[in-house]
Amino acid sequence: MPHPSISDLLRMVHAANPPGVVEPGAFDARAFIVAGGWTVWVLYDGGALDCIDHFTSPDGEEIDFWRWPEGLEGRDLLLAWRGKEDTNRLLALASPAQSALRRRMPGPPRAGAVSTDV
């Protein structure tokens, strides 16, 4: 399966339309299924939307940009997303160099996760 671009990932989380607030006190990651069978995982802190946690492809491959090296193109854009209102601003910052995820990121995957080429 081809890897999505940074812009594609930002569009996915935007399409997931996660609520800004869930039940008070919730500290967890919530899954949102989007087009093409991708899953967007969003973290909630105290019931409020905090940030994107990771993405899971339809075949179970995990894209965990938190594990990418600092400074890798696109990482900061995904880290900066805090709600739908951020999507257009971050898409405008995405460069053509971020058009495809190509490098294998270092580090062991999370339990139950599959390493991903980025």
C-alpha positions in Angstrom: 0.0 0.0 0.0 1.5 3.4 -0.9 2.2 5.7 2.0 0.2 8.9 2.3 1.8 12.3 2.1 1.9 14.6 5.1 -1.0 16.6 3.4 -3.0 13.4 3.1 -2.5 12.6 6.8 -3.6 16.1 7.7 -6.7 15.7 5.5 -7.5 12.4 7.1 -7.5 13.8 10.7 -9.6 16.7 9.4 -12.1 14.3 7.8 -12.2 12.2 11.1 -13.8 15.3 12.7 -12.9 14.3 16.3 -15.0 16.1 18.9 -13.2 18.9 20.8 -14.5 17.5 24.1 -15.5 14.0 25.3 -16.5 12.9 28.7 -14.9 15.0 31.5 -11.7 13.4 32.9 -11.0 11.2 29.9 -7.2 10.5 29.3 -7.0 8.2 26.3 -6.6 7.8 22.6 -9.8 7.5 20.5 -10.0 5.8 17.1 -11.8 7.4 14.2 -12.2 5.5 10.9 -11.8 7.6 7.7 -12.1 6.9 4.0 -10.1 4.1 2.6 -10.2 2.2 5.9 -7.5 4.3 7.6 -7.8 4.9 11.4 -6.8 8.2 13.0 -6.0 8.0 16.7 -6.5 11.2 18.6 -5.4 11.8 22.2 -7.7 13.4 24.8 -6.4 15.0 28.0 -8.9 15.6 30.7 -11.7 15.1 28.2 -10.4 17.8 25.8 -8.9 17.1 22.4 -5.1 17.3 22.7 -3.4 16.0 19.6 -3.0 13.3 16.9 -1.5 10.2 18.4 -0.9 8.0 15.3 -2.5 6.6 12.1 -3.2 3.0 11.2 -3.5 1.8 7.6 -6.2 -0.6 6.5 -3.6 -3.4 6.6 -2.6 -2.6 10.1 0.6 -0.7 9.4 1.1 2.1 12.0 2.4 5.6 11.2 3.7 7.0 14.5 5.3 10.3 13.7 6.1 10.9 17.4 8.9 8.4 16.9 10.4 10.2 13.9 13.6 12.2 14.4 13.2 15.8 15.4 13.5 18.0 12.3 12.2 15.4 9.8 10.0 17.2 7.4 6.4 16.9 8.2 6.8 15.8 11.8 6.3 19.3 13.2 3.2 19.8 11.1 1.5 16.7 12.5 2.6 17.5 16.1 1.1 21.0 15.7 -2.4 19.9 14.8 -4.8 20.6 17.7 -8.1 20.7 15.9 -9.9 21.2 12.6 -9.2 24.9 12.7 -5.5 24.1 12.2 -5.8 22.0 9.1 -5.7 24.7 6.4 -2.9 26.6 8.0 -0.8 23.4 8.3 -1.6 22.3 4.8 -0.3 25.6 3.5 3.0 24.9 5.2 3.4 21.4 3.8 6.2 21.4 1.2 6.4 19.4 -2.0 9.3 17.5 -0.3 6.7 16.0 2.1 4.7 14.5 -0.8 5.6 10.9 0.2 6.7 9.2 3.3 9.9 7.2 2.3 12.2 6.5 5.2 12.1 3.7 7.8 12.0 5.3 11.2 14.2 4.0 14.0 13.1 2.5 17.2 10.9 -0.5 18.1 7.2 -0.3 17.4 4.7 -0.1 20.1 3.3 -3.4 21.4 1.1 -4.7 18.7 2.2 -2.2 16.1 4.0 -2.7 12.8 7.0 -0.7 11.9 6.4 1.6 8.9 8.4 2.9 6.0 8.3 6.7 6.0 
